[in-house]
Amino acid sequence: MMRRWAFAVALLAAGCKNGPSENQCKELLDHFVDLEFKKAGAAAASDAQKQEIAKQKTALVESKTTEFMDTCKDKTSKSRVECALAATDLDTGVAKCDESK
């Protein structure tokens, strides 16, 4: 999972001016976390499982927020953030955002 986070940070670092808003960066972090859990197969059937997944997502967001937000706001173009927000998976969708720039 850490390798994919490094990829996400590298993707963001490739951007520059015309940066995204703080809200867009928060949305993107949440989106990356959702895509990561989706890729890992985290589908919950019971309420207890849903609560556990929600706790894990919250912990991951909290651990990555500072570094991610700084990189997103300061080193990422708005168009890359918008592209990544539209992606439906990490491996091909988000990767296309890097290729198209």
TORBATI-237997 format. One line per 5 residues: number of its first residue (from 1); their letters; for each residue x, y, z of N, C-alpha, C, CB. Coordinates in steps of 0.02 Angstrom, whole numbers, padded with zeros to 5 digits. Glycine has a CB too. Layout:
<dovos>
NUM = A = X Y Z X Y Z X Y Z X Y Z ~ ...
</dovos>
This chain:
<dovos>
1 = MMRRW = 00041 -00059 00000 00000 00000 00000 00044 00063 00000 -00047 00000 00060 ~ 00099 00061 00034 00144 00119 00037 00171 00137 -00032 00201 00107 00086 ~ 00184 00087 -00073 00210 00100 -00140 00159 00140 -00180 00226 00033 -00176 ~ 00095 00124 -00172 00043 00162 -00209 00038 00233 -00183 -00024 00126 -00204 ~ 00048 00242 -00117 00047 00310 -00090 00105 00350 -00118 00049 00310 -00013
6 = AFAVA = 00162 00318 -00124 00220 00352 -00153 00204 00372 -00225 00283 00308 -00151 ~ 00170 00328 -00261 00150 00344 -00330 00103 00404 -00330 00116 00283 -00363 ~ 00054 00404 -00285 00006 00459 -00282 00041 00525 -00267 -00048 00445 -00230 ~ 00087 00524 -00220 00124 00585 -00203 00168 00607 -00262 00168 00574 -00140 ~ 00199 00559 -00297 00239 00575 -00355 00196 00605 -00411 00276 00513 -00381
11 = LLAAG = 00137 00578 -00420 00091 00605 -00470 00075 00677 -00454 00027 00563 -00474 ~ 00061 00689 -00392 00043 00757 -00371 00102 00804 -00377 00018 00757 -00301 ~ 00161 00781 -00361 00220 00823 -00362 00238 00845 -00433 00278 00788 -00331 ~ 00214 00810 -00483 00229 00826 -00552 00193 00890 -00575 00211 00768 -00597 ~ 00144 00912 -00538 00107 00972 -00556 00144 01035 -00535 00038 00971 -00526
16 = CKNGP = 00111 01093 -00542 00144 01155 -00521 00091 01209 -00508 00195 01180 -00574 ~ 00095 01266 -00543 00050 01322 -00530 -00021 01305 -00551 00074 01384 -00565 ~ -00065 01355 -00544 -00136 01344 -00555 -00160 01287 -00512 -00150 01330 -00629 ~ -00142 01290 -00449 -00155 01236 -00403 -00228 01230 -00384 -00115 01245 -00341 ~ -00245 01173 -00358 -00313 01159 -00336 -00329 01192 -00269 -00323 01084 -00330
21 = SENQC = -00392 01194 -00253 -00413 01221 -00189 -00399 01170 -00134 -00488 01241 -00189 ~ -00401 01193 -00073 -00392 01148 -00016 -00447 01095 -00016 -00391 01186 00050 ~ -00507 01116 -00032 -00563 01069 -00033 -00552 01015 -00086 -00628 01107 -00047 ~ -00527 01034 -00145 -00513 00984 -00197 -00460 00934 -00173 -00490 01019 -00262 ~ -00411 00959 -00138 -00358 00914 -00112 -00386 00866 -00060 -00301 00955 -00082
26 = KELLD = -00430 00891 -00017 -00462 00847 00033 -00504 00794 -00002 -00506 00889 00081 ~ -00541 00815 -00053 -00581 00767 -00091 -00537 00715 -00124 -00623 00804 -00145 ~ -00480 00737 -00150 -00435 00690 -00184 -00405 00640 -00135 -00379 00729 -00219 ~ -00386 00662 -00076 -00360 00616 -00026 -00412 00563 -00009 -00338 00654 00037 ~ -00473 00586 00003 -00528 00538 00018 -00538 00491 -00041 -00593 00576 00034
31 = HFVDL = -00535 00517 -00101 -00544 00476 -00162 -00489 00423 -00168 -00545 00521 -00225 ~ -00426 00444 -00156 -00370 00397 -00158 -00379 00341 -00106 -00303 00434 -00146 ~ -00401 00360 -00047 -00412 00310 00006 -00468 00262 -00015 -00430 00345 00074 ~ -00521 00289 -00042 -00576 00246 -00065 -00552 00198 -00120 -00635 00288 -00091 ~ -00513 00224 -00168 -00488 00181 -00221 -00440 00128 -00195 -00452 00224 -00274
36 = EFKKA = -00399 00146 -00146 -00353 00099 -00116 -00391 00042 -00082 -00306 00134 -00066 ~ -00441 00059 -00044 -00481 00008 -00010 -00520 -00034 -00060 -00529 00040 00041 ~ -00544 -00003 -00112 -00580 -00040 -00165 -00532 -00091 -00197 -00609 00008 -00219 ~ -00472 -00069 -00212 -00423 -00113 -00244 -00405 -00172 -00197 -00359 -00074 -00261 ~ -00404 -00158 -00133 -00387 -00210 -00085 -00446 -00257 -00073 -00365 -00178 -00019
41 = GAAAA = -00502 -00242 -00103 -00560 -00286 -00096 -00599 -00276 -00033 -00538 -00357 -00100 ~ -00598 -00216 -00007 -00631 -00201 00057 -00705 -00186 00046 -00597 -00143 00093 ~ -00744 -00237 00035 -00816 -00230 00030 -00846 -00262 00093 -00845 -00264 -00035 ~ -00887 -00225 00127 -00914 -00249 00191 -00986 -00269 00184 -00907 -00195 00245 ~ -01002 -00324 00214 -01071 -00348 00213 -01108 -00329 00277 -01072 -00424 00204
46 = SDAQK = -01075 -00335 00333 -01108 -00321 00397 -01094 -00250 00420 -01085 -00371 00450 ~ -01136 -00226 00465 -01125 -00159 00493 -01059 -00155 00530 -01183 -00141 00540 ~ -01041 -00209 00565 -00978 -00210 00602 -00919 -00204 00554 -00972 -00275 00644 ~ -00922 -00238 00498 -00868 -00233 00448 -00865 -00163 00419 -00878 -00285 00393 ~ -00922 -00134 00405 -00924 -00066 00378 -00894 -00017 00427 -00997 -00046 00361
51 = QEIAK = -00909 -00026 00491 -00881 00019 00542 -00805 00011 00546 -00913 00005 00610 ~ -00781 -00050 00542 -00709 -00063 00545 -00674 -00032 00485 -00695 -00139 00549 ~ -00702 -00040 00426 -00672 -00010 00366 -00672 00066 00372 -00711 -00032 00303 ~ -00726 00094 00397 -00729 00167 00406 -00675 00191 00455 -00798 00188 00432 ~ -00663 00153 00508 -00610 00171 00556 -00542 00167 00523 -00613 00124 00617
56 = QKTAL = -00530 00116 00483 -00466 00109 00448 -00455 00166 00398 -00462 00041 00412 ~ -00508 00184 00362 -00502 00240 00315 -00486 00305 00351 -00568 00248 00275 ~ -00520 00316 00406 -00508 00377 00445 -00436 00379 00470 -00556 00381 00505 ~ -00411 00324 00495 -00342 00321 00520 -00293 00334 00464 -00327 00253 00552 ~ -00305 00307 00405 -00261 00317 00348 -00261 00390 00326 -00280 00272 00290
61 = VESKT = -00320 00420 00321 -00325 00490 00302 -00288 00534 00353 -00400 00512 00297 ~ -00298 00520 00416 -00265 00560 00468 -00189 00554 00464 -00290 00539 00537 ~ -00165 00496 00447 -00092 00486 00445 -00060 00518 00383 -00075 00412 00446 ~ -00099 00530 00331 -00072 00556 00268 -00090 00629 00254 -00095 00514 00211 ~ -00135 00658 00292 -00162 00723 00275 -00109 00778 00268 -00210 00743 00328
66 = TEFMD = -00065 00787 00315 -00018 00842 00313 00026 00839 00252 00025 00843 00376 ~ 00060 00784 00241 00104 00777 00184 00066 00783 00118 00141 00710 00187 ~ 00009 00749 00114 -00030 00749 00053 -00055 00819 00036 -00089 00702 00059 ~ -00083 00854 00086 -00111 00921 00074 -00057 00970 00052 -00146 00947 00136 ~ 00001 00967 00084 00056 01012 00063 00076 00999 -00009 00116 01003 00109
71 = TCKDK = 00084 00937 -00027 00103 00919 -00095 00049 00938 -00144 00119 00845 -00100 ~ -00012 00923 -00127 -00068 00937 -00172 -00075 01012 -00185 -00133 00910 -00142 ~ -00077 01052 -00133 -00088 01124 -00141 -00029 01159 -00173 -00103 01155 -00075 ~ 00032 01139 -00156 00091 01176 -00178 00124 01150 -00242 00141 01175 -00123 ~ 00113 01087 -00259 00151 01058 -00314 00108 01023 -00366 00201 01011 -00287
76 = TSKSR = 00043 01034 -00365 00000 00996 -00409 -00044 01044 -00449 -00044 00947 -00370 ~ -00051 01030 -00513 -00095 01071 -00554 -00168 01051 -00541 -00078 01064 -00629 ~ -00211 01100 -00549 -00282 01088 -00539 -00307 01035 -00588 -00322 01153 -00547 ~ -00282 01036 -00649 -00305 00988 -00700 -00287 00916 -00680 -00274 01004 -00768 ~ -00229 00906 -00648 -00211 00838 -00625 -00257 00814 -00569 -00138 00836 -00602
81 = VECAL = -00273 00859 -00525 -00318 00842 -00470 -00387 00824 -00499 -00324 00900 -00419 ~ -00411 00864 -00545 -00476 00850 -00575 -00475 00784 -00612 -00496 00907 -00623 ~ -00422 00769 -00647 -00415 00705 -00682 -00415 00648 -00632 -00350 00704 -00723 ~ -00377 00653 -00579 -00372 00600 -00529 -00439 00590 -00492 -00317 00615 -00478 ~ -00476 00645 -00481 -00541 00639 -00449 -00590 00600 -00493 -00569 00709 -00434
86 = AATDL = -00581 00603 -00558 -00625 00568 -00604 -00605 00495 -00614 -00626 00603 -00672 ~ -00546 00476 -00591 -00521 00408 -00601 -00563 00359 -00560 -00447 00404 -00581 ~ -00572 00300 -00589 -00610 00248 -00554 -00566 00193 -00525 -00661 00218 -00600 ~ -00500 00195 -00540 -00453 00148 -00509 -00384 00179 -00507 -00453 00081 -00548 ~ -00342 00152 -00464 -00275 00179 -00454 -00227 00162 -00511 -00247 00154 -00390
91 = DTGVA = -00229 00100 -00533 -00178 00077 -00580 -00183 00107 -00649 -00181 00003 -00585 ~ -00243 00110 -00676 -00249 00136 -00744 -00279 00206 -00745 -00292 00091 -00786 ~ -00330 00218 -00705 -00363 00283 -00705 -00318 00340 -00683 -00423 00281 -00661 ~ -00288 00333 -00625 -00244 00386 -00599 -00181 00390 -00640 -00227 00372 -00525 ~ -00155 00334 -00663 -00095 00334 -00704 -00105 00374 -00769 -00074 00263 -00721
96 = KCDES = -00164 00373 -00796 -00178 00410 -00858 -00173 00485 -00846 -00248 00393 -00884 ~ -00185 00507 -00786 -00180 00579 -00770 -00108 00602 -00779 -00204 00594 -00698 ~ -00061 00560 -00762 00010 00576 -00770 00031 00573 -00843 00053 00528 -00729 ~ 00005 00525 -00880 00023 00517 -00951 -00003 00574 -00994 -00003 00451 -00978 ~ -00061 00602 -00977 -00092 00651 -01020 -00063 00720 -01013 -00164 00653 -01006
101 = K = -00018 00731 -00967 00009 00798 -00955 00078 00806 -00985 00012 00814 -00881
</dovos>
